[in-house]
Amino acid sequence: MKKILLAAMLLATTGLAAAQTLKDNTRRNNTKKENTMKTIHLTKADFLKKVADYETNPQEWKYLGDKPALIDFYATWCGPCKALAPVLEELAAEYGDQIYIYKVDTGEEQELAAVFGIRSIPSLLFIPREGKPQMAVGAMPKAALKEHIDRILLGK
């Protein structure tokens, strides 16, 4: 009787382990392909090539990008900026190839910060493909950022 009980317990344990392995493999195979888009750090030189050449044409805004963009003006020492950073990374992955999410370190790129009149950080510049950019100041929750992206950048 003990041998039968031991054999039943061994069979049940082996069956549970096999079922868990099957479940784990199925979960891995059924997940969506992960998007690896990330935020992009901008220098002044990058900005002039990818966003707008304000030196050549200071009187008129002309966006140079091929899709809408969000620019985060931040500082490495700023608490709200640090809190916003992972949210922007998540949004970069979620929106993938629909938009660019750029980051400008105002400590390193003081001229860019001055050109855009950045007085408070984080400051977010929403740049649609057509039309004028719009600035928002302060860290926003993810839901508000998504709403702004959908409305201002993607016209949803």
Secondary structure, 3 states (H helix, E strand, C coil): CHHHHHHHHHHHHHHHHHHHHHHHHHHHHHCCCCCCCCCEECCHHHHHHHCCCCCCCCCCCCCCCCCCEEEEEECCCCHHHHHHHHHHHHHHHHHHHHCEEEEEECCCCHHHHHHCCCCCCCEEEEECCCCCCEEEECCCCHHHHHHHHHHHHCCC
